[in-house]
């Protein structure tokens, strides 16, 4: 289906994707604030929960329009996959935030701070990517944004592996190892989910090239 034949009305999917990415970025910024200024933890988690609830409403709107639209700007299954993966980003951010309180963490490790910065950076790039997706046929930066998100994900992998290695080298308390390994994994999952969205969009671009 050619994107050029889609009405302005059906182009709302792109606007929703941009809004989704913006909410994900706000949730990421809230998570970064949590780990860098580890105070008022419950209140900061509530902020992230608010963004997650707004994203749930967006998912509902996207699917409601998807199943009633005769024409869609890109393939229906791609809209479905993008919406699900975008939702996963924010769900993972919320899950990661909750673990700091669940595990009664008293002090944040530097590696968690580094990963949180990468999540914010990656979601910021995702906002730009969604803006470029809306003008896919004219965009000159879309592929660059995909490559940058892939680069950040690779940096996230390296940071995660280094964090796990340091954890097992320096920590002797088995409980601490278990809880921090889990938290590092959730933080990395946030970045991985961003790359999953970028990979889906790369496939969309190839279909419409």
C-alpha positions as CSV (number, residue, x, y, z in Angstrom):
1,X,0.0,0.0,0.0
2,X,1.5,3.3,-1.0
3,X,1.9,5.9,1.8
4,X,1.2,8.6,-0.7
5,X,-2.4,7.5,-1.2
6,X,-3.3,7.8,2.5
7,X,-5.6,10.6,3.5
8,X,-4.6,13.1,6.2
9,X,-7.2,11.5,8.4
10,X,-5.4,8.1,8.4
11,X,-2.1,9.8,8.9
12,X,-3.1,10.2,12.5
13,X,-1.3,6.9,13.2
14,X,2.0,8.8,12.6
15,X,1.0,11.5,15.0
16,X,0.1,8.9,17.6
17,X,3.5,7.2,17.1
18,X,5.2,10.6,17.7
19,X,3.2,11.2,20.8
20,X,4.0,7.6,22.0
21,X,7.7,8.2,21.5
22,X,7.5,11.5,23.4
23,X,5.8,9.8,26.3
24,X,8.4,7.1,26.3
25,X,11.1,9.8,26.4
26,X,9.4,11.5,29.3
27,X,9.2,8.2,31.2
28,X,12.9,7.6,30.5
29,X,13.7,11.1,31.8
30,X,11.7,10.4,34.9
31,X,13.6,7.1,35.4
32,X,16.9,8.9,34.9
33,X,15.9,11.4,37.5
34,X,15.0,8.6,39.9
35,X,18.4,6.9,39.7
36,X,20.5,10.1,39.7
37,X,18.6,11.7,42.5
38,X,17.4,8.8,44.6
39,X,14.9,10.6,46.8
40,X,11.1,10.7,46.9
41,X,11.2,7.3,45.2
42,X,7.5,6.5,45.5
43,X,6.5,9.9,44.1
44,X,8.8,9.5,41.1
45,X,7.5,6.1,40.4
46,X,4.0,7.5,40.3
47,X,5.1,10.0,37.6
48,X,6.4,7.0,35.5
49,X,3.1,5.2,36.1
50,X,1.2,8.2,34.8
51,X,3.1,8.1,31.6
52,X,2.5,4.4,31.3
53,X,-1.2,4.9,31.7
54,X,-1.2,7.6,29.0
55,X,0.6,5.1,26.7
56,X,-2.1,2.4,27.4
57,X,-4.7,4.9,26.3
58,X,-2.7,5.6,23.1
59,X,-2.5,1.9,22.4
60,X,-6.3,1.6,22.8
61,X,-6.8,4.6,20.3
62,X,-4.4,3.1,17.8
63,X,-6.0,-0.3,17.8
64,X,-9.5,1.1,17.7
65,X,-8.7,3.2,14.7
66,X,-6.7,0.4,13.1
67,X,-9.6,-2.1,13.1
68,X,-12.0,0.5,11.7
69,X,-9.8,2.0,9.0
70,X,-10.3,1.0,5.4
71,X,-6.9,2.5,4.4
72,X,-3.8,2.6,6.6
73,X,-0.6,4.6,5.9
74,X,1.5,1.4,6.3
75,X,0.7,-2.3,6.6
76,X,-1.7,-3.1,9.5
77,X,0.6,-5.7,11.0
78,X,3.4,-3.1,11.1
79,X,1.2,-0.6,12.9
80,X,0.2,-3.3,15.3
81,X,3.9,-4.3,15.9
82,X,5.1,-0.8,16.4
83,X,2.3,0.0,18.9
84,X,3.1,-3.2,20.9
85,X,6.8,-2.6,20.9
86,X,6.4,1.1,21.9
87,X,4.2,-0.1,24.7
88,X,6.9,-2.5,25.8
89,X,9.4,0.3,26.1
90,X,7.3,2.2,28.6
91,X,6.2,-1.1,30.4
92,X,9.9,-2.0,30.8
93,X,10.7,1.5,32.1
94,X,7.9,1.2,34.7
95,X,9.0,-2.3,35.7
96,X,12.6,-1.2,36.1
97,X,11.6,1.7,38.3
98,X,9.4,-0.5,40.5
99,X,12.3,-2.8,41.2
100,X,14.3,-0.2,43.0
101,X,11.5,0.1,45.5
102,X,10.6,-3.7,45.5
103,X,14.2,-4.6,46.3
104,X,14.6,-1.9,48.9
105,X,17.6,-0.4,47.2
106,X,19.5,2.1,49.3
107,X,22.2,3.2,46.9
108,X,22.3,3.3,43.1
109,X,25.2,1.7,41.3
110,X,27.0,3.8,38.7
111,X,26.2,1.2,36.0
112,X,22.4,1.7,36.5
113,X,22.9,5.5,36.1
114,X,24.8,4.9,32.9
115,X,22.1,2.6,31.5
116,X,19.4,5.1,32.5
117,X,21.2,7.8,30.5
118,X,21.3,5.5,27.5
119,X,17.5,4.8,27.8
120,X,16.8,8.5,27.7
121,X,19.1,9.0,24.8
122,X,17.6,6.1,22.9
123,X,14.0,7.3,23.4
124,X,15.0,10.8,22.4
125,X,16.3,9.4,19.1
126,X,13.0,7.4,18.8
127,X,11.1,10.7,18.9
128,X,13.1,12.0,16.0
129,X,12.7,8.7,14.2
130,X,8.9,8.9,14.4
131,X,9.0,12.4,13.1
132,X,11.0,11.2,10.1
133,X,8.7,8.2,9.6
134,X,5.8,10.6,9.0
135,X,7.7,12.1,6.1
136,X,9.2,8.8,5.1
137,X,9.2,9.4,1.3
138,X,11.0,12.8,1.7
139,X,13.1,12.0,4.7
140,X,16.9,12.2,4.4
141,X,17.6,11.3,8.1
142,X,15.4,8.3,8.8
143,X,18.1,5.7,8.1
144,X,20.6,7.8,10.1
145,X,18.2,7.7,13.1
146,X,17.8,3.9,12.8
147,X,21.6,3.5,12.7
148,X,22.0,5.7,15.8
149,X,19.5,3.7,17.8
150,X,21.4,0.6,16.8
151,X,24.6,2.2,18.0
152,X,23.1,3.2,21.3
153,X,21.8,-0.4,21.8
154,X,25.3,-1.7,21.2
155,X,26.6,0.7,23.8
156,X,23.9,-0.5,26.1
157,X,25.0,-4.1,25.6
158,X,28.5,-3.3,26.4
159,X,27.5,-1.3,29.5
160,X,25.3,-4.2,30.6
161,X,28.0,-6.8,30.2
162,X,30.5,-4.6,32.1
163,X,27.9,-4.1,34.9
164,X,27.3,-7.8,35.3
165,X,31.1,-8.6,35.2
166,X,31.7,-5.9,37.9
167,X,28.8,-7.2,39.9
168,X,30.2,-10.7,40.1
169,X,33.7,-9.5,40.7
170,X,33.0,-7.2,43.6
171,X,29.8,-8.4,45.2
172,X,29.9,-11.3,47.7
173,X,26.3,-11.1,48.9
174,X,24.2,-13.5,46.9
175,X,21.0,-11.5,47.4
176,X,22.6,-8.3,46.2
177,X,23.8,-10.2,43.1
178,X,20.4,-11.6,42.3
179,X,18.6,-8.3,42.7
180,X,21.1,-6.1,40.8
181,X,21.4,-8.7,38.0
182,X,17.6,-8.5,37.6
183,X,17.6,-4.7,37.6
184,X,20.4,-4.4,35.1
185,X,18.5,-6.8,32.8
186,X,15.3,-4.7,33.0
187,X,17.3,-1.5,32.2
188,X,18.9,-3.2,29.2
189,X,15.5,-4.5,28.1
190,X,14.3,-0.9,27.8
191,X,17.1,-0.1,25.3
192,X,16.5,-3.4,23.4
193,X,12.8,-2.5,23.0
194,X,13.8,0.8,21.4
195,X,16.0,-1.1,18.9
196,X,13.1,-3.5,18.2
197,X,11.0,-0.5,17.2
198,X,13.8,0.9,15.0
199,X,14.2,-2.5,13.3
200,X,10.4,-2.7,12.5
201,X,10.5,0.8,11.0
202,X,13.6,-0.2,8.9
203,X,11.5,-3.0,7.5
204,X,8.6,-0.6,6.8
205,X,11.0,1.7,4.9
206,X,12.3,-1.1,2.8
207,X,8.7,-2.1,1.9
208,X,8.0,1.5,0.7
209,X,11.3,2.2,-0.9
